[in-house]
Amino acid sequence: MQVTFLGTGGAVPTTRRNTSALMVRREGERLLFDCGEGTQRQMMRFGTGFSISHVFLSHLHGDHVLGLPGLCQTLDFNDREEALAIHTPPGTKSAVENLVGVTGARPGYPIRVHEVQPGGVALREDEYEVRAFETDHRTRSVGYALVEDDRKGRFDRERAEELGVPAGPLFSKLHEGNPVELDDGTVVDPEQVVGEPRPGRRIVYTGDTRPTAATAEAASDADLLIHEASFAEDRSERAGKTGHSTARQAADLATRADAKRLALTHVSSRYAGESDRLAAEAREVFDDAFLPDDGDDIEIPYPDG
């Protein structure tokens, strides 16, 4: 699983940071989280491809959605035929539909807009789901957690052979959780040769928000928490008034959630020449905090390697 930061800037883009967009690639599938102005160019620039299946919008402020009409049009120019699903906060479906059709022309492929509920599952697929959670911004908003299912426990081949199980199809049957009967009538149960289920991976994306308990819960033991950090700590009052977070607040939340890594995004343009300051403030609280640049790729390994 790979995360590409397409846009790490705040409401106003800079020459270094575009507006909000994040690509997650998992087993060949591409999921786009937010789509600020210029996202499709960032996708070309950083080689993510356009074969996206789902778009997840955290909220409808312009720096998170103004790239959507152009992206949908480009997909149409590329003769897309398969449907595109757009997931959006409660009460915003009609606004998204109007945004997609703002030029008066509808794409030639189906676009299906789904409202998601905080605490609900936005998308369920084989082996993973994307859950929506409540955030606290100045408008209807949600964050998203991509959570993989638990994986099978490790198969103990040596123990299976000791129990008389011949190599071959019976190994697979045991690993799938089914007991097997040997030629002498002995029954071997999966628990005898298969370890405990192993956790999958978890990525959490907040969009714009003040720190919330719901975010900490969603990010519990996350492999990567991607939390907005619009301001330095000396502007914490401004952050609170505008529905944003400071880098230190994001780090405090990552600590409470016991997340493994913290990526700081949505950096205000006021820090164009001193963005390292935000990362430094966060690392005073949380060692594994970093501030990605546009185009940075992060590989997310399984927790047990």
C-alpha positions in Angstrom: 0.0 0.0 0.0 1.4 3.4 -1.0 0.3 6.9 -0.2 1.2 9.8 -2.5 0.8 13.4 -1.2 -0.6 15.3 -4.2 -1.4 18.5 -2.4 -0.1 19.4 1.1 -0.9 23.1 1.2 -3.7 25.1 2.8 -6.4 27.2 1.3 -4.0 29.2 -0.8 -1.6 27.2 -3.0 2.1 28.2 -3.2 4.8 27.4 -5.7 5.8 24.4 -3.5 2.5 23.2 -2.2 -0.8 22.6 -4.1 -4.2 22.4 -2.4 -5.4 19.3 -0.7 -5.4 15.9 -2.4 -4.1 12.5 -1.4 -3.8 9.2 -3.5 -3.8 5.8 -1.9 -2.8 2.8 -4.0 -3.7 -0.6 -2.7 -3.3 -3.9 -4.6 -3.8 -2.0 -7.9 -6.7 0.0 -6.8 -6.5 3.8 -6.6 -8.5 5.9 -4.1 -8.4 9.7 -4.1 -9.0 11.7 -1.0 -10.0 15.3 -1.7 -9.4 17.0 -5.0 -8.2 20.6 -4.7 -7.6 22.8 -7.7 -4.8 21.4 -10.0 -5.1 17.8 -8.7 -5.2 16.2 -12.1 -1.9 18.0 -13.0 -0.3 16.7 -9.8 -1.5 13.2 -10.8 0.3 13.5 -14.1 3.4 15.1 -12.5 3.8 12.4 -9.9 2.8 9.4 -12.0 -0.2 8.1 -10.0 -2.3 7.5 -13.1 -6.0 8.3 -13.5 -7.5 4.9 -12.9 -9.3 6.0 -9.8 -12.3 4.0 -8.6 -13.5 6.2 -5.7 -13.2 9.8 -4.6 -13.6 10.7 -0.9 -14.4 14.3 -0.1 -13.8 15.5 3.5 -15.8 18.7 3.0 -16.8 21.1 0.2 -14.5 24.1 0.8 -12.9 25.1 -2.5 -9.4 24.0 -1.7 -10.6 20.5 -1.3 -13.0 20.1 -4.3 -12.3 22.7 -7.1 -10.2 20.2 -9.0 -13.1 17.7 -9.3 -14.9 19.2 -12.4 -11.7 19.3 -14.4 -10.7 15.8 -13.3 -14.1 14.4 -14.2 -13.9 16.1 -17.7 -10.4 14.7 -18.3 -11.6 11.2 -17.5 -14.4 11.7 -20.0 -11.9 12.9 -22.7 -9.9 9.6 -21.9 -13.1 7.6 -22.9 -13.7 6.3 -19.4 -16.7 4.0 -19.3 -16.8 2.6 -15.8 -18.6 4.4 -13.1 -16.9 6.8 -10.6 -18.1 6.8 -7.0 -17.8 10.1 -5.1 -18.3 9.9 -1.3 -19.2 13.1 0.5 -20.5 14.4 3.9 -24.2 14.3 4.8 -26.3 17.0 3.1 -23.8 17.7 0.3 -24.9 15.3 -2.5 -26.7 17.9 -4.6 -23.8 20.4 -4.3 -21.4 17.8 -5.5 -23.6 16.9 -8.4 -23.9 20.6 -9.3 -20.1 20.9 -9.1 -19.5 18.0 -11.4 -21.9 19.5 -14.0 -20.8 23.1 -13.5 -20.0 23.6 -17.2 -23.4 22.3 -18.3 -22.0 19.1 -19.8 -22.3 15.8 -18.0 -19.6 13.2 -18.4 -20.4 10.2 -20.6 -19.7 7.7 -17.9 -21.8 7.2 -14.7 -21.0 9.3 -11.6 -22.6 8.1 -8.4 -22.5 10.4 -5.5 -23.0 8.8 -2.0 -23.5 10.7 1.2 -21.6 9.1 4.1 -22.5 9.2 7.8 -19.9 9.7 10.5 -19.5 6.4 12.2 -20.6 4.5 9.1 -18.8 2.6 6.4 -18.4 4.6 3.2 -17.0 1.7 1.2 -16.7 -2.1 1.8 -14.5 -4.2 -0.4 -12.8 -7.6 -0.1 -10.1 -7.3 2.6 -10.7 -3.7 3.6 -13.2 -0.9 4.2 -13.2 2.9 4.4 -15.0 4.3 7.4 -16.1 7.8 7.9 -15.7 9.6 11.3 -16.8 12.9 12.7 -14.6 15.9 12.4 -15.0 19.5 13.6 -14.7 22.1 10.9 -16.8 25.2 9.9 -19.0 23.2 7.6 -20.3 19.6 7.1 -17.2 17.5 7.2 -15.9 14.0 7.8 -12.6 12.2 8.0 -11.8 8.7 6.6 -10.0 5.7 7.9 -8.9 2.9 5.5 -8.9 -0.2 7.6 -7.8 -3.6 6.3 -9.3 -6.8 7.6 -7.2 -9.1 9.8 -5.0 -11.5 7.9 -4.7 -15.2 8.4 -2.3 -16.3 11.1 1.0 -17.8 10.1 0.9 -21.4 9.0 3.4 -23.6 11.0 4.5 -26.1 8.4 6.9 -27.8 10.7 4.2 -28.5 13.3 1.8 -29.7 10.6 4.4 -32.2 9.4 5.0 -33.4 13.0 1.3 -34.1 13.3 1.4 -36.2 10.1 -0.2 -33.8 7.7 1.3 -34.4 4.2 2.4 -31.4 2.2 -0.1 -30.3 -0.4 -3.8 -29.4 -0.4 -4.4 -30.3 3.2 -2.0 -27.4 4.2 -4.2 -25.0 2.4 -7.4 -26.4 3.9 -6.0 -26.0 7.4 -4.8 -22.4 6.6 -8.3 -21.6 5.4 -9.6 -22.6 8.9 -10.9 -26.1 8.1 -10.1 -29.3 10.1 -8.6 -32.2 8.1 -8.8 -35.9 8.7 -5.6 -38.0 8.0 -5.6 -41.5 6.6 -5.4 -43.1 10.1 -8.5 -41.2 11.2 -6.7 -38.5 13.2 -8.3 -35.1 13.0 -6.0 -32.0 12.9 -7.7 -28.7 13.8 -6.5 -25.4 12.3 -5.8 -24.1 15.8 -3.0 -26.6 16.1 -1.0 -25.3 13.1 -2.2 -21.7 12.4 -1.3 -18.8 14.6 -3.4 -15.9 15.8 -4.9 -13.6 13.1 -2.5 -10.8 12.1 -3.7 -7.2 11.9 -4.0 -5.4 8.6 -3.0 -1.8 7.9 -4.8 1.4 8.9 -4.5 4.8 7.3 -6.4 7.8 8.7 -7.0 11.1 6.8 -8.7 13.9 8.7 -9.3 16.7 6.2 -9.7 20.1 7.9 -10.6 19.8 11.6 -10.0 20.9 15.1 -8.6 18.0 17.2 -11.5 15.6 18.1 -12.0 12.5 20.2 -13.5 10.8 17.2 -10.3 11.3 15.3 -8.3 9.8 18.1 -10.6 6.8 18.2 -10.4 6.3 14.4 -6.6 6.7 14.5 -6.1 4.2 17.3 -2.9 2.2 16.5 -2.9 3.6 12.9 0.1 2.9 10.7 -0.2 6.4 9.3 -2.3 9.4 10.6 -2.5 12.2 8.1 -3.7 15.2 10.2 -4.0 18.8 9.1 -1.6 21.2 10.8 -2.5 24.6 9.4 -0.7 26.7 12.0 2.2 26.9 14.5 1.4 26.9 18.2 1.5 30.6 18.5 -1.6 30.8 16.4 -3.6 28.2 18.3 -6.4 30.7 19.0 -6.7 31.4 15.3 -6.7 27.6 14.6 -9.6 27.1 17.0 -11.6 29.9 15.6 -11.3 28.8 12.0 -11.8 25.0 12.6 -8.2 24.0 12.2 -5.3 22.5 14.2 -1.8 23.3 15.1 1.1 21.0 14.4 1.5 20.4 18.2 -2.2 19.6 18.6 -2.0 17.1 15.8 1.0 15.5 17.5 -0.8 15.4 20.9 -3.6 13.6 19.2 -1.2 11.1 17.5 0.3 10.4 20.9 -3.1 9.7 22.5 -4.1 7.5 19.6 -0.8 5.6 19.7 -0.4 6.1 16.0 2.9 4.8 14.5 3.5 7.8 12.2 2.1 11.3 11.7 2.0 13.2 8.5 1.3 16.9 8.8 -0.7 18.5 5.9 -2.8 21.5 4.9 0.1 23.9 5.7 -0.9 27.5 5.6 0.8 29.6 3.0 2.1 31.9 5.8 4.7 29.2 6.4 5.9 29.0 2.8 9.5 29.8 3.9 9.5 28.1 7.3 7.4 25.0 7.1 10.1 23.0 9.0 9.0 24.9 12.0 5.7 23.0 12.1 7.5 19.6 11.9 9.9 20.7 14.7 7.0 21.7 17.0 5.2 18.4 16.3 8.3 16.3 17.0 8.7 17.9 20.5 5.6 15.8 21.3 5.6 13.0 18.8 8.9 11.6 17.5 7.6 10.1 14.2 6.0 13.3 12.9 7.0 14.6 9.5 5.9 17.2 7.0 5.7 15.7 3.5 6.2 17.7 0.3 4.0 17.4 -2.7 4.9 14.3 -4.6 6.3 12.4 -1.6 5.4 8.6 -1.6 5.1 6.7 1.6 5.1 2.9 1.6 2.9 1.4 4.3 4.2 -2.1 5.4 2.3 -4.6 7.3 2.6 -4.2 11.0 4.6 -7.4 11.4 6.7 -6.9 8.3 
